[in-house]
Amino acid sequence: MATRPRHRSGSSHNRENKRRIYKQVVQHQGTQPDKQAVVPHHHALEPDEQSIFHQLQHVLWDGAAVTSTLWNYHTKDWVTNVQATDIDNDGDIEVVVGSRDGVVLACTPWGAKKWEAQWDGQFISALFAIPVTDVSLYKKTAQKQPCVIVGMRDGGVYALDQDGSKIPGWAYSTGRMIRQLYIPKNQPNAIIIGSEDRCIHVLDRMTGKAMSPPYQTNGWVRSVFVTDIDDDQREEILAGSGDQHLYILDDCGQFLDKVFLGHQIYALFAAPLCPGGPMTVITSSNRKELFVWTVKCCAGKRWTLQKEWEISSDSTVFSNRIHAISAYDINNDHEAELLLGSEDGYLYILNQRGTLLWKHRFGSCIYSVWVSDINFDGQAEIIVGTEDSGVYVVQGELNSNTYKRIKEVYKEAIHDQQVSSGNELMRRLTHREKAILKDLIDEAPPVHHVQMEVNKARQLMQEGNYEQALSLFLRARQQKVQYCWDQPAITHGYIWTLGIGQIERKGKYDLVVGTDEGYIYTIDAARGAHQYLWKCDVGARVRMLQIAPLRPGEPDSIIAVLANHRLIILNNRGEIVKEHIFEKKEDWARCLSINVYPEEQQKASEIVIGMENKKIAIWEGYMDRERLVIHTPQGIGVLCLAQLTQAGPKQIIGGSINNQVYAYGLDGNELWRVQGYERIQALWVEDIDRDGLAEVIVGSEDRYVYVLNHEGHVKWRYRTMRGVLDVTVGDIKLASDPEDSNQRQLKVLAASADGY
């Protein structure tokens, strides 16, 4: 993966040949080489228009030659990792693929499957492959060396040898999902692990045992990397944490320093971007941002990072988060290009100054990018692993002008007087030309004023413009929904959690939101997005909030779990009236629910808190006394309280951070549990079929919405395109539904990570 200069001659000649060959293939498939094949017969082009139009076609054909797919392979589940190395010393590079469904496979450089290994009932989250080492110490055991290290979503770590056989007795566990594995080239016997247990682990590759105690951060460790960042001939371990710090450890796993970056670190890479240049650290954030830093070790072993440049979330370069970063000189210009795999399905290629050189759409979220010359032809291949179960091996003939030239000519073409619109221009291109252009020209639509159809129609009625009013009423009826606000609410940070409560006064419902930058807002839902009643800076990311009265006769309070071992209670004026600090470091509170006793007017409410460290805590009133602790088999990520039967008591329904759903009584007794397949992300309880017995609706990261009956048995399930983020239930009238609300079934609403 290191950047290195390579000799390759005839680059422009190869690109021109590819363009000619591609034209010949298209012509052979039915496109004629004359102008009539490119432009439909019914269009008559003027000379000037013909010139600019053909310029666009010419640069698009140049664009077609930039990337070519050598081969692709489809697994049965999304691809978590791709790697390429000669793991068995046979002289050929193996492409090693990790698939979420527990399968690891090795392919030849030409895409043929060489071997496959599987863990039944396990789900892979990380993988790293290294060559077998033929050091004399290990010669006799070389056939059973750990060459492929595999991390699981349940925290397990296992090893395969170069033939895909599992190493007996080789196992390690962090207890939480493995986010990334890294094995440094200069220290191939050290395995660096980043895990959701918030720790950095260092293992001995030959034994699978810890080489040093895990180092704990204050956030999920999503990314790890190893390099010599201070040029002292010793490599440092870099780890990106959800607590917005970059951690620096020595090569034995001992803490050196941490540097505040101001964002959660999603992906991490380090390399000099030009020969002899300084080491740079590249990080991506949870907000569609990319940063490039230079590192300096000051006196007293204190480290500083200087930001060289950034691509902010306000730019239009990326439309979603970056999950994978690599750096490689893919066009032999002696400068490394940045290759970025994004959640929007694009592979982005940037130069060392952050200018976009090229992008290519793969259709779904890219989790892994690896660059290597796998077939020894002197040209680097880009290997991409995607969420739609695809492995793609792509070659590129990249230059710094093609993308820029296409955008310039396209802009000139759509402003040409002979072309009435961009749509007309697209109609005149061939299907292949359209595909290339749509891949590159995807400007965000301009921000427009939200049309409030019903309000506008009423105004037109009062003014006597009845035809326009009826037209708007008809549009509103066809849409069956309209915005309540003409502009969105703008907050400081991303909205992480929300609720509805009687904040300003009894009988009036307001919206309360908490953000990932530590702010809680109360918004007047009736008067519009900019009508904030108050906001409060609580100093840390708001994980979850609930709204309820905590004592009889009191107005609603806001109870919030924060990401820094704190729980706070705010009154209806936005003042913090109680702050509770969880003293035990392992007590990471993730969720809460309020047990209100309306039938017992003199009894205070209870706050039920779900913990990552396998327990549910029940506190009285304003966190006055811990009444009960329920120990659970897995950590709790989401919970709610509800009556599952009309005459029965309230129960605690909890979803684990791994894959289980539990039902507990308020006395702590377990009533039932259901084994799922992935992390439980959302719960809702409602009698959706109106039979007097409530259903439990479960949203899971495995892409399914599950509906359980009151005893925990699965009634039905529905598969979405990506992980389910949230679920709720509402009375929504469809065209075929009866008018009487008591006769129609409630609808289950599910929000998925695919944007739907």
N, C-alpha and C positions, 0 to 999 in steps of 0.2 A: 504493500500500500504506500510505501514511501515514494516521494517524488524523485524522479531521476531522469536525466537527459537520455534520449534514445535516438539512434540514427534511423531515419526512414526517408528514402528518396522518392521522388515522383508523386508527391502528395496531390498537387493540382492536376497532374495527368490522371491519377487514379480517380479523382473526383469527377473529372470530365468523362472518363470511361464509364463510371457508374451512371452518370446522367444519360449518356448515349444508350447504355444497356437498358436502363429503366424505360426510356422512350421506346426502344425496340420492343420490350415486353408489352407495354401498354398498346403499341400499334398492333402487335400480333394478336392481342385480345380484342381487337375491334376498333381501336382509335386510329384513324388514318393520319398520315403525316402532313396532309395539306391543311390550309387554314380553315376550310369548311368543317373539319372534324373538331376543331377547337371552339369555333364560334358557331352557334346554331344558324341555320340557313335564313331564318326570318329576320335576323338582325343585319342591317346595312351599316357598316362602320365608315366613318369619315377618316381621312388620312391621319390627322392628329390623334384621334381617338385610337386608331389602330396601332399607332406607335406606342402610346402609353400602355395600352392593353397588353401588347405583346412584350413590353418590358416587364410587366407584372408576371406574365406567364414564364418568361425566361428566368427571373429570379426565383420563382416558385419551383422550377425544375432544378435549379441549383440547391434549393432547400430540400428537395426530395433526395438528393445525393448525400446530405449531411449525415443522416442516420440510416442504417439498414439492419434489420433483425436477422441474426445468423440462425437462431433457433429459439424455441420456447417450449416450456414443459408445464403441464398443469397438474397440480396436486389436488387432494380431496378437501383441503381446507386452506385458510389463508397462510401465506408464506411469512414466517417471522424473521428468517435470516437467510442470507446467501453468502457463501465464502468460496474462494478458489485457491487451492494450493495442491502441491504434489504430496498427498498424505502418505502414500505407500512407497515412495522412491522408485517408481517404475518408469520415470522419465516423462510421464504425462500429467498434466494438471487435472485434478478432479474438482468439479463444481459440487459443493456440499450444500444441501438445502435442508432447512428445518421448517416443518409444517406444523401448524397449531394442533392438529389431531394426533400428535405423538409420533409422527413419522420423520425419520432422518433418512435422506437418500443421497447417494453420490452418483454423479453423472460424468460421463467422459466429456472431453472438450467439444464433442460434436452432438451432445444432447442425449446420448443413449444411457439408460440406467445401468449402473455398475453393481450397486448393492443397495439394500434397504433395511433399516432397523426400525422397530416400532415398540412403543410403550403403550400397552392397552390401558385405557382409562386415564391416561395422563395427557396433559396439554403443554406443548412446548412454547416457551416465551423467549429463549435466547440460545445462541449456539456460537462456538468458535472452533475452528479447525487449524491444526498445525501439522507440519510434516513429521513423519517418524524420524527419530534421531538415531544415528548409527554410531553413537559414542561407545567406546570399548566397554565401559561399565555396564551398559545395557544391551550388549550384543546378544546375549543368550535370551533375553526377554524382549527383544525388539519386536517380535511378532505380537506381543500383547501390550504394547505401549498405548497409553491414552492419547489418541490423536484427534478425537472429536469430543469436545466437552459440551454437554447439553443441559440447559437450565429449564426448569418447569414452572408453571404458573402457581403451583402449590409450594414452591420454595426448594424443591429437590434439585440436586445437581448430580449428573451421572456421566459416565465416560464410555466411549466406543474405541476399539482399536482401528487400525487402518483398513481392516476388512469388514467393518461394520458390526463386529461382535461386541457385546456388552462385557465390560471388565468386571469380573466377579468381585464382590465386596467393596467396590469403589462407589461411595455414595456420601453425600453431604446435604445438609438442609439448613436453610435460613428461616424456615417457617412461613415465609411470605414470598410473593412472586419475584422471580429473578428477572431483573430488567435488562441487564447487559453483562456479557462476559468479555474479557480481554486477556490475551496472553502475549506478553512482549516478546518480540523477536530475539532480543539480546538476553532474555531470561526466560527461556521456554518452559522451565519447570515451575513458574509462578502463574497462578490463575487469579485474576482480579475480578471480583463480583460486585455489581451494584444491585441492591435489592430493595423491595418495598418495606423491609424491616428497618429501613433508614440507616443501614450499616454498609460499610465497605469491608468486604471479606477478602483475604489473601490465602489461597490454598496451595499445597504442594501437588503438582500435576501427577506425580508418580503414585502418590498414596491417597489423594483426595482428602487429606487432613489439613486443618487450619495451621498456617505457618505463624500466625500472630493473632491475638484477640481481635474480634471485629471492632472497627472504629465507628461509633454511632454519630450520625448527624441529626438534624432536626427536621428532616424531610425525606421523602422517597428518593433514593439514589437511582436515577433513571439512566445515567450514562457514566462510563469510566473509560479512561485512556491512559497510556503509559508512554512517556517520552522524556528526553533530557531537555527540560525547558530553560535551564540556566547555564548550560554548556560546562558543567563541572565533571563530565564523564560518568555521572551516575544518573540513572533515570528516576523520574518522579512519577507518582501515581496521581492522576487528576480525576476528580469525581464531581459530577454536577448533581446538586441536590435541589429538592423542592423548597428548601428554606432560603433559596435565592443566593446561596454561596457556592463558590468553587473551592473544593477542598484539595489541599496539596499534602500528600504523604510521601515519605521516602520509599525506596525500593524494598524495604522490609515491612511496609505497612504502618510505620510510625508517623504520627501527626507532625506536620511542619507548620502549616498555617492554613487559614481560610480567607477568601477574598469575597466581599459582598459585590454581586453583579447587578442586583436590582430586579431580577426576573427569575422565575422558575426555569431551570435548565432542562430542556427536553433532549437535546442531542449535543454531542461534544466531539471535537476532532482537533488535532494539533499537528502542524507541519510548517516548515519554511515554505513560503509561496514563491520564492525564486532562489536560484543557486547562490549560496553564501549569504542569504538574507536571514533576518532574525526569525526565531521560532514564533509562530503565531498560534493562538488558541481561538477556535471558531466555535461559537455556541448558538443554539437556537432556543427560543422561549415558547411559552404557552400562548403567545399573542401574535403569531405570524411574523416574528422578528428574527433577524440574523445579526450577529455581532462578530467582529474580528478584533482580537486583542493582542497586544505584545506584552510579554511578561518580564518583570525585572525583580531580582532578588536584592533587597537593600540590606543595610547593616543590621545585624541582629537577626538575620534570617527572616526578615519580614518581607512579604511579597506584595508587589503592586501590579495591577493590570492597567494598561493604557488603551483606551478604545481607539482603534485606527479608523474604523468606519462601521456603519450599521445600515441595515435596511429596516425601517420602522414599519409598524402595522398600518400607518397612514398611507404608505406607498401602495401601488397596485401591482407590485412584482409578484408577491405570493398571495393567494386567496385563502390559504390555511396554514396550519403549523408544519414545520419541518421536522420529520422523524429520523432522517438519516443524512449524515454529512460525510463526504470523502473529498480528498484533494489529490490531484494527479495531473501530470503534464500530458494531456491526451492529444494535443496537436503539435507537439515537438517544437514549441516556441521558447523553451527553457523557462517557462513560468507555469506554476501549477494552476489548474482551473479547479473551481469548487463545484462539486456535483452534489445536488441536494434532492432528496426524495421527500415529497410533500404529501400531506393528507388529501390535497385536492387532486391527486393522481398524476401530477406532473413531475418529471425529472427536469430540474433547472440546472443549467451550466453557466457559471459566472466566472469572469476573470478575477485576478487578484485584487482589483480595485472595486469589485462589486457590480460591474456592468454586466447585464444579462447578454450572454452570447447566443444561447439557444435554449429551447425547452421542447419537451416531447411528452405527449399525454399517453399514459398507460391505462387510463380508464378507472382506476380505483387507487385507494391509499397505498403509498409506497412505504414499506417498513424497513427495507434494507437495500443498500447500494454498495457494490464492491467493484473495483477496477483492477484488471490484471490482463496480461497478454496470455490467454489460456491456450492458444494454439501455436505460439512461437512464430507468428508471421510478422513480428516487428510492430504490430499495431495493437493498442490496448482495446480490450473488450470491456463494456460496461454491463454488469450483471445486476438485474433489478428484481426484487421480490415484492409482490403486491398482495393486497387483501382479497382480490378475486381469484386467489389460488394460482397465480401465474409466476413463472420464472422466465425472464426474458434476457437473452444475451444479444447485445447490440454493439455494432461497430460504428464509429463516427469519424467523419472527415470534416473536422471543425475548423472554421476560420472566424475571424473577428468581425467580418463585414456582412455575412449573408443575412442574419436576422435583422440587423439594422437596415440593410438595403431593402428587404421585403417590406418592412414597416414604412419606409420612406416612399417607395413606389406605390404601395397601397394607398397611403394618404394622398399622394398626388393624383392617383386614379379616381378616388371617390370625390375629389374636388374638381375633377375635369368637367368642363361645361357640357360635354357630349354624354356624360353618364349621369343619369338623374338621381341615382341613389346607390348605396352599398348593396342593397338587395338585387338591383339590376346587374351590378357587376358580378355578383356571385352566380347569377343565373347563366352568365356567359362562360364561366369557367367549366372545365371538365370536372368529373367527380373527384379525381385524384388531386387536382389543383385546389378544389374547394376544401378537401380534407386537410391539406397542408396549411392553407390560409386560416382555417378555423382553429387549427392547433396553435397558431402563433398570434393571431389577432383576436383577442378575447377581452377587449376593453370592458370595464365595468359599466353598466348602464348609468346614465346620468341620474343624480338624485332628483326625484320629482315630488311635487306636493301631493300628499295623499288626498284622494278624492273622497269627501264625506258625502256619499250619494243621497242619503235620506235627508240630512240637514240642508244640503244644497237644493234638493227638490222642494222642500217646504218653503224655502226662501223664494224659489221661482214661482211657486203657486201663489204666494202673497203678492208677487209682482205681476201676476197675470200671464206668465209664460207657461201655459199649461202643457204644450207639446213637449218642451224641453224637460219639464218636471216629470211628466209621465215616462219619458225615456229613461230618466235616472231611477225612477221607482221600479221600472222593469229590470234595469241592470241590477239593482239591489236585490230584487226578488230572485233573479237568476243566480247571483253570487251567494245568496242566503246568509251572507255575513258582511259586515263592514267594520272599518276601524272605529274605535272609540276616540282615539287621539289623532290629530292631524300630523304630529311629529313624535318620534320616539323619545323616551326618557334617556337622558345622558347622565351617566354616573362616573364616579372616579374608580376605575377598575371594572373588570368583567363581573356581571351579576352571577353569583354562585348559588344563591338560595333566595326564596321569596315566600311570602305568606300574606293572608288577608285577615284583618282584624278591626275591631271597633276602637280606633286609636283617638281620633279627635273628640268624638262623643258617642254615646250609646245609640245604636240604631243606624249609624253611618259607618260604612265599611271602607277602609283605606288599604292601600298596597304597601307592604314593607319588604324591602330587598336588602340583601347583604352582598358585598363584593369581595373579590379576591385581594383587594388592596386595603381591606380593613375598614370599610365604611358601611353604615346602616342608614338607609333613607326611608322615610315615610312619605308616600306620594298620595295626594288627593286623587283618587281614581276617577271621580266624576268631573273634575275641572280640567284635567289634562296633564300631560307629561311634565310640564314645567312647574306645576304647583306642588313644590315640596313643602310639607309641613315642618319638617326638620331633618337634619342629618347629624350623625354622630361618628366621630373617628374613634374606632375601638382598638386600633393599633396592630391588628393581625387579621389574616384571612378568615372570613366568616364561613365556617364549614356548613352550618345549618342553623336555622332559626325557627322558633315556634311562637305563636301568639295566643295567650289565654289569660284569664284572671287567675291569680295565684291565691287570693283570699276572698272569702265571701263579701260581695258588695263593692269590691275594688274594680276600677277600669282594667282593660287588658294591659298586660305587660308583654315585653318582647324578651324571650330567653334565647341566647345565642351561644353556640359552641364555637370556639375559636381554634386556630391552628397552632397555638403556642401554650397549650396546657391550661387554658382559661375557659371558664364559663361565666358569662355576664348576664345580668338582668337589668333591663331598661324600663323606666316607667313610660307612660303615654306622652310625656313631654320630651323624650329622648335623653333623659338623664340616667346615668349608670347608678343604680341604687344598691347593687350587690355584685361583687366580683369574687369568684371562687377559683383558686389555683389548685390544680391536682398535683399534690406533692410528689407522688411516685412518678419517676421518669417514664416508666412503661405504661402509665395510664393515659393513653391517647384517646380522648373522647372524639367520636366521629359523628354521632347523631343523637337526637333526643325526641321525646314526645311528652305531652302533658296529659296527666290523668286528672280531669276536672270532676268534682263531685257536686253536680247541681242538685241532686236529691238530698244531700246532707249539707244544709246551708252553713253550718258552723265548722265544717271540716276544710282544711287547706288543701289545695291541689298538690299533686305529686309530680316531680320531674323525673322521668325515666331516661337514663343515659346509656347509650350503647358504646362499648369500649373495644378498641382494637385488640387488647390483651385478654380476650375471651371472658368477658363478663358484662353483665347489665347491672347498673346501680340505680336504686330507687331512693330519691331524696324527698323530704317533706318541705312544702312551702318554699321559702326563699333560700333553699339549700341549707335549712336549719339543722337537719339531722339526716344521716344516711340510714334509712330504715332497713334496707335489704340489699344484698349482693347476690346475683344469680350467676353462677359460673357456667359458661357455655363451651361446647366443643371447639368452636371456631370464633375468631374475632367478629364483632358485630359492626356492619357497615350502614345499615338502615333499619329502622323499626317504626312501628305504629301501635296504637292501642285501639281495640274495637271489640264490640260484641258480635260473636259469630252466630249466636242464636238469639231470638227475640227475648227469651226469658233468662238467658244465661248471663254470667258476669263478664266484665271486661277481661280481655286477654292481651298479652304482649305478643305481637307478631314481629319476629326479627329475621333479617336477611344477613347472611354472613359475608365477610370479605373474601371468602373462598367460593363455596358452592352449596350452601344449605339454607333452608328456611325452617324456623322453629316457631312453636306456639307454647307460651308459658302462662300459667296463672299468676296473678299478682302476689301469690304466696311463694312463688319461685319454683313450683312443680312443672316439669316439662310435660306437655300434653301430647305433642306429636312433632315429628321432624320429617322433612322431605329433602332427599339428595338431588341436587341439580347438577349442572355441567360446567358452570362458570360463575363468576362473581355476581352476586345479587345487587342490583343498582337501584331498584325502586320497588315500593310496595303500596298497595291500596286495598282497602277492604270495603266491600259494598255488596248488597243483595241485588246483583245485576239482572237476575231472572225473576225477581219478585215472588219467590217461593217461601219467604220467611227465614231462609238460611243464607248467611252471607258467604260470598266468594272472596278468596284472597287472590288478587291480581299481582303477578310478579314480573318485573322487568329484569332481564338478565343480559350480561355481556356476551352470552353465547348467541345473541341475535333473536331470542325467542321471548314472546309474551306467554307466560303460563297462567292458567286460571285453575285454582285449587278449590275444592269444596271445603266446608267448615271442618272437616276431619283431616285435611291435608292431602286428599287424593286428587290427581290431575284430571280435570274435566275436559279441557282442550288446550291447545297451544297454537300460536301463530308465529311464523318466522318473518322477521324484517330483513332488510338488506344489510344492516350493520347493527352494532350493539344497541340495546334499548337503554336510553338514558333516564326516562321517567314514564310513569303511567298515572292515569286518573280516570274517573268515570263521570259522565255527564248525561243529562237528558237532552238529547239532540234529535230534533224531528227531521227525518228524511222524507223525500217525496212520497214514498210508499207507506209511511207510518200513519197510524190513526191520530186524529186530533186530540183525543182524550189522553192526557199524559199518564193516567193510571193503566192504560191498556198497551202502551208501547214499552219495549225493553230499553233499559239504559245502555249507553254506548261506552265501550272501552276505548280510551284515547292513549296512544303510545307515541312518544317522541324518540326518534332513532338518530344515531350519529351520522346517518346518510343525509341529514337535513330535512327529513320528512317527519 
